[in-house]
Amino acid sequence: MQTTTVQVPTADGTAEAYLVRPDGDGPFPGVLMFMDAFGLRPRLAEMAERIAERGYAVLVPNLFYRSASGPLVTAEELTDPEKRGAAFARLVPMMQRLTPARVAADTGSYLDFFAAQPGVAAGPVVAVGYCMGGRNALRAIEAHPDRIKALASFHAGGVVSDDPDSPHLAVGSITGEVYFAHADHDRSNTPEQIKTLEAALEDAGVTYTSELYEGAPHGFTMSDTAAYDAGAEERHWVNLFAVLHRNLPVS
């Protein structure tokens, strides 16, 4: 396993990223991972490495590169609900800077960089997103349906809104498979919003799976946070690897 921190050039600067590759020459199919709001940290590197163990190259860019680099939160802010407010006070403005146009442009830069790396297979990748990364991964596949073959989104928020550029309104451009795992009792993704998303996918003829992980809170995959749910995390791995194997099988 080779895990390195790399610098990805974009139109607006340089994004630091984790690049994880299995040992050997490859070529390895690519997985583009979209981080949650807490940014690059050991937990995301660990998750990328688990994917790489199955024979995939993984790129995990810092989506907030315009605003900050390096650690974005402290360990206490991840685990102490009373301190999360201070973290989100810093992070929300960074999230708001990720407009659909910027996500589309950044994704093109990430894909260009990824494709140029030794050992990474040519052709489309699979996008994986967590929390706000699920929303931005959806925007990415909408903007680059020819370069992103499938999407796996876990406990995403803000996928459906009243905004004229709400992500669910652009699903008609998707040509590949999408999988959504929804957290139960999620204020950022209500049952009504899930139904709206499913209706949009159905109307657009998108091949999709939409599942509610009952009892699992928003952020259930993140073992370094107070929201972690071990059973839901393991279910997520089963479904993520199924999406990968269907769309980018490895020998």
C-alpha positions as CSV (number, residue, x, y, z in Angstrom):
1,M,0.0,0.0,0.0
2,Q,1.3,3.4,-1.0
3,T,-0.3,6.4,0.7
4,T,1.0,9.9,-0.1
5,T,-0.1,13.5,0.1
6,V,-0.1,15.2,-3.3
7,Q,-0.8,18.6,-4.6
8,V,-3.5,18.9,-7.3
9,P,-3.5,22.0,-9.5
10,T,-6.8,23.6,-10.2
11,A,-7.9,26.8,-11.9
12,D,-8.2,28.5,-8.5
13,G,-5.1,27.2,-6.7
14,T,-3.8,23.9,-5.5
15,A,-5.7,21.2,-3.6
16,E,-3.9,18.9,-1.2
17,A,-5.1,15.3,-1.5
18,Y,-4.5,11.8,-0.3
19,L,-3.4,9.4,-3.1
20,V,-3.6,5.8,-2.2
21,R,-2.4,3.0,-4.5
22,P,-2.1,-0.8,-4.0
23,D,1.4,-2.3,-4.2
24,G,2.3,-3.3,-7.8
25,D,2.3,-1.7,-11.2
26,G,-1.4,-1.7,-11.9
27,P,-3.2,-0.3,-13.7
28,F,-5.7,0.1,-10.9
29,P,-9.3,1.4,-11.5
30,G,-9.8,4.8,-9.9
31,V,-12.1,5.9,-7.0
32,L,-12.6,9.6,-6.4
33,M,-13.6,10.1,-2.8
34,F,-15.4,13.3,-1.7
35,M,-14.7,14.2,1.9
36,D,-17.1,15.1,4.7
37,A,-17.1,18.6,6.2
38,F,-14.4,17.7,8.7
39,G,-11.8,17.4,6.0
40,L,-8.7,15.4,5.4
41,R,-7.6,13.5,8.5
42,P,-6.5,10.0,9.5
43,R,-10.0,8.5,9.3
44,L,-10.4,9.4,5.6
45,A,-6.9,8.0,4.8
46,E,-7.9,4.8,6.6
47,M,-11.1,4.5,4.6
48,A,-9.2,5.2,1.3
49,E,-6.7,2.5,2.2
50,R,-9.5,0.0,2.8
51,I,-10.8,0.6,-0.7
52,A,-7.3,0.4,-2.1
53,E,-6.9,-3.0,-0.4
54,R,-9.5,-4.3,-2.9
55,G,-7.3,-3.2,-5.9
56,Y,-8.3,0.4,-6.5
57,A,-6.4,3.6,-6.7
58,V,-8.1,6.3,-4.5
59,L,-7.8,10.1,-4.6
60,V,-9.2,12.1,-1.7
61,P,-8.9,15.9,-2.4
62,N,-9.4,18.7,0.1
63,L,-12.5,20.3,-1.3
64,F,-12.0,23.3,0.9
65,Y,-8.6,24.2,-0.6
66,R,-9.7,27.7,-1.4
67,S,-10.2,28.4,2.3
68,A,-7.8,26.2,4.3
69,S,-5.3,23.4,4.2
70,G,-4.1,21.1,6.9
71,P,-6.2,19.9,9.8
72,L,-9.6,21.6,9.9
73,V,-10.9,20.4,13.3
74,T,-9.6,19.2,16.6
75,A,-10.2,15.7,18.0
76,E,-12.4,17.3,20.7
77,E,-14.6,19.0,18.1
78,L,-15.2,15.6,16.4
79,T,-16.2,13.8,19.6
80,D,-17.7,16.4,21.9
81,P,-21.2,17.6,20.7
82,E,-20.9,20.8,22.7
83,K,-17.8,21.8,20.7
84,R,-19.1,20.9,17.3
85,G,-20.7,24.4,17.0
86,A,-17.4,26.1,17.0
87,A,-16.2,23.8,14.2
88,F,-19.2,24.4,12.0
89,A,-19.0,28.1,12.5
90,R,-15.7,27.8,10.6
91,L,-16.7,25.1,8.2
92,V,-20.1,26.4,6.9
93,P,-18.6,29.4,5.0
94,M,-16.2,26.9,3.4
95,M,-19.1,24.7,2.3
96,Q,-21.0,27.7,0.9
97,R,-18.1,28.5,-1.4
98,L,-18.6,25.2,-3.1
99,T,-20.9,26.3,-5.8
100,P,-22.1,23.9,-8.5
101,A,-19.7,25.6,-11.0
102,R,-16.8,25.3,-8.7
103,V,-17.5,21.7,-7.9
104,A,-17.7,20.9,-11.7
105,A,-14.5,22.7,-12.5
106,D,-12.6,21.2,-9.5
107,T,-13.8,17.7,-10.4
108,G,-12.4,18.1,-13.9
109,S,-9.0,19.1,-12.3
110,Y,-9.1,16.1,-9.9
111,L,-9.9,13.7,-12.7
112,D,-7.2,15.1,-15.0
113,F,-4.6,14.8,-12.2
114,F,-5.8,11.3,-11.2
115,A,-5.7,10.0,-14.8
116,A,-2.1,11.2,-15.2
117,Q,-0.8,9.2,-12.2
118,P,1.3,6.1,-12.7
119,G,-0.6,2.9,-12.2
120,V,-4.1,4.5,-12.5
121,A,-6.2,2.8,-15.1
122,A,-7.5,4.9,-18.0
123,G,-11.2,5.4,-18.3
124,P,-14.0,6.5,-16.0
125,V,-13.9,6.4,-12.2
126,V,-16.4,5.7,-9.4
127,A,-17.2,8.6,-7.1
128,V,-17.8,8.0,-3.4
129,G,-19.1,10.8,-1.1
130,Y,-19.8,11.2,2.6
131,C,-22.0,13.8,4.3
132,M,-21.6,17.0,2.3
133,G,-19.3,15.0,0.1
134,G,-22.3,13.0,-1.1
135,R,-23.9,16.1,-2.3
136,N,-20.8,17.3,-4.1
137,A,-20.2,13.8,-5.6
138,L,-23.7,14.0,-7.0
139,R,-22.9,17.4,-8.5
140,A,-19.7,15.8,-9.9
141,I,-21.3,12.9,-11.7
142,E,-24.0,15.3,-13.1
143,A,-21.2,17.5,-14.5
144,H,-19.0,14.7,-15.8
145,P,-21.2,11.7,-16.7
146,D,-18.7,10.5,-19.3
147,R,-15.9,10.4,-16.7
148,I,-17.7,9.2,-13.6
149,K,-19.3,5.8,-14.1
150,A,-21.1,5.5,-10.8
151,L,-21.8,7.2,-7.5
152,A,-22.0,5.8,-4.0
153,S,-23.3,8.4,-1.5
154,F,-23.5,7.9,2.2
155,H,-25.5,10.0,4.7
156,A,-25.5,13.0,2.3
157,G,-27.3,16.2,3.3
158,G,-28.6,19.1,1.2
159,V,-29.3,16.9,-1.9
160,V,-32.8,18.3,-2.1
161,S,-33.6,21.9,-1.4
162,D,-35.8,24.8,-2.7
163,D,-32.8,26.4,-4.4
164,P,-33.0,26.7,-8.2
165,D,-29.7,24.8,-8.4
166,S,-30.6,22.0,-6.0
167,P,-28.6,18.9,-6.9
168,H,-31.7,16.7,-7.4
169,L,-32.8,18.9,-10.3
170,A,-29.8,18.0,-12.5
171,V,-29.9,14.2,-12.2
172,G,-31.1,13.9,-15.8
173,S,-27.5,14.1,-17.1
174,I,-26.5,11.0,-15.2
175,T,-25.8,8.0,-17.4
176,G,-24.4,5.6,-14.8
177,E,-25.6,3.9,-11.6
178,V,-26.1,5.8,-8.3
179,Y,-26.5,4.4,-4.8
180,F,-27.8,6.5,-1.9
181,A,-27.6,5.4,1.8
182,H,-29.6,7.7,3.9
183,A,-29.2,8.3,7.6
184,D,-32.3,7.9,9.8
185,H,-33.8,11.0,11.4
186,D,-31.5,13.3,9.4
187,R,-32.5,16.9,9.6
188,S,-30.4,17.6,6.5
189,N,-32.2,14.9,4.5
190,T,-35.8,14.3,5.6
191,P,-38.1,11.5,4.5
192,E,-39.9,14.0,2.2
193,Q,-36.6,15.1,0.6
194,I,-35.6,11.4,0.1
195,K,-38.9,10.9,-1.7
196,T,-38.3,13.9,-3.9
197,L,-34.8,12.7,-4.8
198,E,-36.2,9.2,-5.7
199,A,-38.9,10.7,-7.8
200,A,-36.4,12.9,-9.7
201,L,-34.2,9.8,-10.3
202,E,-37.2,7.8,-11.4
203,D,-38.4,10.4,-13.8
204,A,-35.0,10.8,-15.3
205,G,-34.6,7.1,-15.9
206,V,-31.5,6.8,-13.7
207,T,-30.4,3.4,-12.5
208,Y,-30.5,3.9,-8.7
209,T,-30.8,2.4,-5.3
210,S,-32.0,4.5,-2.4
211,E,-31.9,2.9,1.1
212,L,-32.6,4.1,4.6
213,Y,-30.2,2.9,7.3
214,E,-32.7,2.7,10.1
215,G,-31.4,3.9,13.4
216,A,-28.2,5.2,12.0
217,P,-27.4,8.9,12.6
218,H,-26.0,11.4,10.1
219,G,-22.3,10.7,9.8
220,F,-22.6,7.0,10.7
221,T,-19.5,5.9,8.8
222,M,-17.1,8.2,10.7
223,S,-15.5,6.3,13.5
224,D,-13.7,9.4,14.8
225,T,-16.9,11.2,15.6
226,A,-19.7,11.0,18.1
227,A,-22.1,9.9,15.2
228,Y,-20.4,6.6,14.5
229,D,-22.5,3.5,14.2
230,A,-20.5,0.3,13.7
231,G,-23.3,-1.8,12.2
232,A,-24.2,0.9,9.7
233,E,-20.5,1.4,8.8
234,E,-20.1,-2.3,8.0
235,R,-23.3,-2.2,5.9
236,H,-21.9,0.7,4.0
237,W,-18.7,-1.2,3.1
238,V,-20.8,-4.1,1.8
239,N,-22.8,-1.8,-0.4
240,L,-19.9,0.3,-1.5
241,F,-17.8,-2.7,-2.6
242,A,-20.9,-4.0,-4.5
243,V,-21.1,-0.7,-6.5
244,L,-17.4,-0.8,-7.2
245,H,-17.4,-4.5,-8.3
246,R,-20.4,-3.9,-10.6
247,N,-18.9,-0.9,-12.3
248,L,-15.1,-1.3,-12.0
249,P,-14.4,-5.0,-11.4
250,V,-10.9,-6.0,-10.5
251,S,-9.3,-9.3,-11.2
